[in-house]
Amino acid sequence: MSNSISTVEIDAATKILKLLGDKTRLTMMAMLSEDECCVCEFVELFQMSQPSISQHLRKLKDIGLVEENRKGQWIFYSINTAHKGYPFVQSLLAHLPDQKGKLIELEQRGLRVCCD
């Protein structure tokens, strides 16, 4: 297994850092590094409107950092691990506090499965 370090062009890194400079989007990415989520779960977690959450996700999707997967009438979001900047994003997220607890709490409140 090689231990090569992936590099990201300055322009690409700037776009990624600019988007992740927003606390909500950064937290979303940290949560998505744990598991896929749908808009309604983010609405509950962030206590924000659905249009506001969708706008944040659209910005992440527009540069390809997140992808969507339709399950019935619901759309679930996940990190696009095939994105060229994924190793860069992954290294940033590794320095953040674990977000799994928020997802577990949501599940315990019976809200984690609200999209099934």
DADAQUI-V331107 format. One line per field, one symbol per residue. phi: phi as a letter, one per 40 degrees, with the letter a starting at -180 (. if undefined). psi: psi as a letter, one per 40 degrees, with the letter a starting at -180 (. if undefined). burial: # if it has 9 or more other ideal C-beta (glycine too) atoms within 8 Angstrom, else .. A space follows every 50 residues. Layout:
phi->???
psi->???
burial->???
//
This chain:
phi->.cbcbcbbcdccccccccccccdccccdccccccacabdcccdcccfbcc cccccccccccdcgcbbbbcbgcbbbbacccccdcddccdcccccccdbd dccccccccgbcbcbc
psi->hifihhihiddddddddddeehddddddddddediiiidddddddefiid ddddddddddddeediiihhgbeihiiihgeehdeddddddddeeiihed ddddddddeeedfee.
burial->.......#...##.##..##...###########..##########.... ..##.##.###.#.#####....#######..#.##.###.##..#..#. .##..##...##.##.
//
